[in-house]
Amino acid sequence: MKTKTLWVENSKTLQDHSRIGQKISQTLGDRAILLLQGDLGAGKTELVKSIVQSQSGGQATSPTFALHHQYQGQRCLIDHYDLYRLENEDDLETTGFWDVFSQNKGLILIEWPERINESHLPLNWPIYLVKLTLQNVGQSTEYRKVEFSVRD
């Protein structure tokens, strides 16, 4: 997937992470796919929580075991998928994953998108990528590098 980096920021605190999630939320329209990549503990779910809070005023939880949670946003439905426990793409069939793309609008947040073939995602939806990288691991100056890109 070819991407164009829009911006890069460092997140040193939970407040930084929340602010970055709100910034991402303001960038997304009412029809977008957001792919969140990063190691365990990089902060993907925390970003989702702040995006959902910004979009709906509600609280999000991790769908690691259920694979999917849905929230009512102010402008559209928000579908949050955590594919960490996904065995293969066939497991998505029972979640209604592919059906969400038949909607006229919606915000689809996908943690662990590398578990599926991204070329199967619809090209008529804007696709954004958030890459989270832990920096200075194990040091008192540990932080997260957040890179926000759009698919060309």
C-alpha positions in Angstrom: 0.0 0.0 0.0 1.5 3.4 -1.1 1.0 6.0 1.5 1.7 9.7 1.9 2.7 10.9 5.4 0.6 13.8 6.5 2.3 14.4 9.9 4.4 12.8 12.7 4.1 13.5 16.4 5.5 12.2 19.6 3.2 11.1 22.4 4.8 11.2 25.8 1.7 11.2 28.0 -1.9 9.9 28.0 -3.0 13.5 27.4 -0.8 13.7 24.3 -2.3 10.5 23.1 -5.8 11.7 23.6 -5.0 15.0 21.8 -3.5 13.1 18.9 -6.7 10.9 18.7 -8.8 14.0 18.6 -6.6 15.5 15.8 -7.1 12.3 13.8 -10.8 12.3 14.5 -11.1 15.9 13.1 -9.2 14.8 9.9 -11.6 11.9 9.1 -14.8 12.6 7.2 -18.0 10.5 7.6 -16.6 7.8 5.3 -13.1 6.5 6.1 -11.1 3.5 7.0 -8.4 3.9 9.7 -5.7 1.2 9.9 -3.8 1.2 13.3 -0.5 -0.6 13.3 1.9 -1.1 16.1 3.3 -3.6 18.6 1.4 -4.7 21.7 1.2 -1.8 24.1 1.9 0.8 21.5 -1.4 2.6 22.2 -3.7 1.6 19.3 -6.7 1.0 21.5 -6.1 4.3 23.5 -6.2 6.2 20.2 -9.4 4.5 19.3 -10.9 5.4 22.6 -10.1 9.1 22.1 -11.4 9.0 18.5 -14.7 7.4 19.6 -14.9 9.9 22.5 -14.4 12.7 20.0 -16.9 11.4 17.5 -19.6 10.1 19.8 -19.0 11.3 23.3 -19.1 7.7 24.4 -16.6 5.3 25.8 -14.9 2.6 23.7 -13.5 -0.7 24.9 -11.2 -3.2 23.2 -13.0 -5.8 21.1 -10.0 -8.2 21.3 -12.1 -11.2 22.1 -15.3 -10.2 20.2 -13.3 -8.8 17.2 -15.9 -6.1 16.7 -17.7 -3.3 18.5 -20.0 -0.7 17.0 -20.7 2.8 18.3 -23.1 5.5 17.2 -21.2 8.6 16.2 -22.5 12.1 15.7 -22.2 11.8 11.9 -22.1 8.1 11.3 -21.6 4.6 12.7 -18.2 3.7 14.1 -17.1 0.1 13.6 -14.1 -0.9 15.6 -12.3 -4.2 14.7 -9.4 -5.7 16.6 -7.9 -8.5 14.4 -5.2 -9.6 16.8 -6.8 -13.0 17.5 -7.9 -13.5 13.9 -6.8 -16.9 12.6 -7.5 -16.1 8.9 -9.7 -13.9 6.8 -12.5 -16.5 6.8 -13.1 -15.7 10.5 -14.2 -12.2 9.4 -17.2 -13.5 7.5 -19.2 -14.1 10.7 -18.5 -10.6 12.0 -20.1 -8.7 9.1 -16.8 -7.1 8.4 -17.3 -6.8 4.6 -20.9 -5.7 5.0 -19.9 -2.4 6.6 -18.4 -1.2 3.3 -21.8 -1.3 1.7 -22.9 1.7 3.8 -22.9 5.1 2.3 -20.9 6.4 5.3 -19.1 5.1 8.3 -15.9 5.2 10.2 -14.1 1.8 10.3 -11.2 1.5 12.8 -9.0 -1.6 12.3 -6.4 -2.6 14.8 -3.9 -5.2 13.5 -4.8 -4.7 9.8 -1.7 -6.7 8.8 -3.8 -9.8 9.6 -5.8 -9.3 6.4 -4.9 -8.6 2.8 -5.3 -4.8 2.6 -5.7 -5.0 -1.1 -9.2 -6.4 -0.4 -10.3 -3.2 1.2 -12.6 -1.1 -1.0 -10.8 1.5 -3.1 -13.8 3.9 -3.0 -13.2 4.6 0.7 -10.5 6.9 1.9 -7.9 4.8 3.8 -5.7 6.3 6.5 -2.8 4.6 8.4 -1.6 5.3 11.9 1.7 3.7 12.7 2.6 3.7 16.4 6.2 3.0 17.3 7.6 2.7 20.9 10.7 4.8 21.3 13.4 4.6 24.1 11.8 1.4 25.4 12.6 0.6 29.1 14.0 4.1 29.7 12.4 6.9 31.7 12.1 8.9 28.5 9.9 6.2 26.7 7.4 7.7 24.3 5.4 6.8 21.2 6.0 8.0 17.7 2.7 8.5 15.9 2.8 8.7 12.1 -0.4 9.6 10.3 -0.6 8.8 6.6 -3.2 8.5 3.8 -3.2 5.9 1.1 -2.6 7.4 -2.4 
